[in-house]
Amino acid sequence: MADARQHEMLIVTGMSGAGRSTVANALEDLGWYVVDNLPPQMLRPFVDLAGRAGASLPKIAAVVDIRGGDFFSELQETIQTLRKGTALRVVFLDAADDVLVRRFESVRRPHPLQGDGTLLDGIAAERNRIATIRGASDLIIDTSDLNIHQLATVTREHFSEVDAVGVSVTLLSFGFKYGVPADADHVADARFLPNPFWIPELRAQTGLDSDVAAFVLQQAGAREFLARYAAALEPVLDGYQRENKRHVTIAVGCTGGKHRSVAMVKELSALIGALPRVAVSVRHRDLGRE
């Protein structure tokens, strides 16, 4: 009998319109064998086939969603069964309702559960139907602020050469006035520092510019906060590695996501990146906003 434990397996699921196809394509580019729209009842045979293929299929992924009809109701039970003998991770893609509406309208397609109702009716029905799966997922990716190229980049960050590190950390700067990132595991607030926005010669610059970075980091408490925050995160990241949580998003916010949070994330990346078996990537969510 084939041993499925020698394989990595991903189940990619989530909201319709949240980017499952983009993630599937990015995984294929990374060498994963991907099957789209696989009914949950076919997951176990899929794993068994991969096991018989041996080393030729070390990484397999299945996109499972409500297109599977009544089969989708069996997904939670199937996931629990597969976890007992498979190196399985479940990836859930989500996005805000208004974003999903715009995406469906842009391609002029109805929502799969819309029926005679509106797009929002279909989205609400789907959220209710897959809430349990979302809660049991290993990784939730909020694609509300990502285009297809950015989502492909995020996928590569999460799933390329993951065995080389214990945990992959995404450091994300953002502006509180645009909302807290839905997929953040930890959120820090840099608004305790003076805002460079009120310095005329710094207003048009960003935290990536040396003048702004120097202004932010020389403020009382800035470097002390960074050192203590990195130290506090070290045992957390060690624990994630022990619990096989491979990906974590740490968000640092300021008012607009342009000055303080950007400078602090840039500095924090060096401190976190120096920790053992930790890989760091940096994203600035709101840097381009007016």
Secondary structure in CASP SS format (residue, H / E / C, confidence):
PFRMAT SS
TARGET T0000
AUTHOR 0000-0000-0000
METHOD secondary structure of the structure
MODEL  1
M C 1.00
A C 1.00
D C 1.00
A H 1.00
R H 1.00
Q H 1.00
H C 1.00
E E 1.00
M E 1.00
L E 1.00
I E 1.00
V E 1.00
T E 1.00
G E 1.00
M C 1.00
S C 1.00
G C 1.00
A C 1.00
G C 1.00
R H 1.00
S H 1.00
T H 1.00
V H 1.00
A H 1.00
N H 1.00
A H 1.00
L H 1.00
E H 1.00
D H 1.00
L C 1.00
G C 1.00
W C 1.00
Y E 1.00
V E 1.00
V E 1.00
D C 1.00
N C 1.00
L C 1.00
P C 1.00
P H 1.00
Q H 1.00
M H 1.00
L H 1.00
R H 1.00
P H 1.00
F H 1.00
V H 1.00
D H 1.00
L H 1.00
A H 1.00
G H 1.00
R H 1.00
A H 1.00
G H 1.00
A H 1.00
S H 1.00
L C 1.00
P C 1.00
K E 1.00
I E 1.00
A E 1.00
A E 1.00
V E 1.00
V C 1.00
D C 1.00
I H 1.00
R H 1.00
G H 1.00
G H 1.00
D H 1.00
F H 1.00
F H 1.00
S H 1.00
E H 1.00
L H 1.00
Q H 1.00
E H 1.00
T H 1.00
I H 1.00
Q H 1.00
T H 1.00
L H 1.00
R H 1.00
K C 1.00
G C 1.00
T C 1.00
A E 1.00
L E 1.00
R E 1.00
V E 1.00
V E 1.00
F E 1.00
L E 1.00
D E 1.00
A C 1.00
A C 1.00
D H 1.00
D H 1.00
V H 1.00
L H 1.00
V H 1.00
R H 1.00
R H 1.00
F H 1.00
E H 1.00
S H 1.00
V H 1.00
R C 1.00
R C 1.00
P C 1.00
H C 1.00
P C 1.00
L C 1.00
Q C 1.00
G C 1.00
D C 1.00
G C 1.00
T C 1.00
L H 1.00
L H 1.00
D H 1.00
G H 1.00
I H 1.00
A H 1.00
A H 1.00
E H 1.00
R H 1.00
N H 1.00
R H 1.00
I H 1.00
A H 1.00
T H 1.00
I H 1.00
R H 1.00
G H 1.00
A C 1.00
S C 1.00
D C 1.00
L E 1.00
I E 1.00
I E 1.00
D E 1.00
T C 1.00
S C 1.00
D C 1.00
L C 1.00
N C 1.00
I H 1.00
H H 1.00
Q H 1.00
L H 1.00
A H 1.00
T H 1.00
V H 1.00
T H 1.00
R H 1.00
E H 1.00
H H 1.00
F H 1.00
S C 1.00
E C 1.00
V H 1.00
D H 1.00
A H 1.00
V C 1.00
G C 1.00
V E 1.00
S E 1.00
V E 1.00
T E 1.00
L E 1.00
L E 1.00
S E 1.00
F E 1.00
G E 1.00
F H 1.00
K H 1.00
Y H 1.00
G C 1.00
V C 1.00
P C 1.00
A C 1.00
D C 1.00
A C 1.00
D C 1.00
H E 1.00
V E 1.00
A E 1.00
D E 1.00
A C 1.00
R C 1.00
F C 1.00
L C 1.00
P C 1.00
N C 1.00
P H 1.00
F H 1.00
W H 1.00
I C 1.00
P H 1.00
E H 1.00
L H 1.00
R H 1.00
A C 1.00
Q C 1.00
T C 1.00
G C 1.00
L C 1.00
D C 1.00
S H 1.00
D H 1.00
V H 1.00
A H 1.00
A H 1.00
F H 1.00
V H 1.00
L H 1.00
Q C 1.00
Q C 1.00
A C 1.00
G C 1.00
A H 1.00
R H 1.00
E H 1.00
F H 1.00
L H 1.00
A H 1.00
R H 1.00
Y H 1.00
A H 1.00
A H 1.00
A H 1.00
L H 1.00
E H 1.00
P H 1.00
V H 1.00
L H 1.00
D H 1.00
G H 1.00
Y H 1.00
Q H 1.00
R H 1.00
E C 1.00
N C 1.00
K C 1.00
R C 1.00
H E 1.00
V E 1.00
T E 1.00
I E 1.00
A E 1.00
V E 1.00
G E 1.00
C E 1.00
T C 1.00
G C 1.00
G C 1.00
K C 1.00
H C 1.00
R H 1.00
S H 1.00
V H 1.00
A H 1.00
M H 1.00
V H 1.00
K H 1.00
E H 1.00
L H 1.00
S H 1.00
A H 1.00
L H 1.00
I H 1.00
G H 1.00
A C 1.00
L C 1.00
P C 1.00
R C 1.00
V E 1.00
A E 1.00
V E 1.00
S E 1.00
V E 1.00
R E 1.00
H E 1.00
R C 1.00
D C 1.00
L C 1.00
G C 1.00
R C 1.00
E C 1.00
END
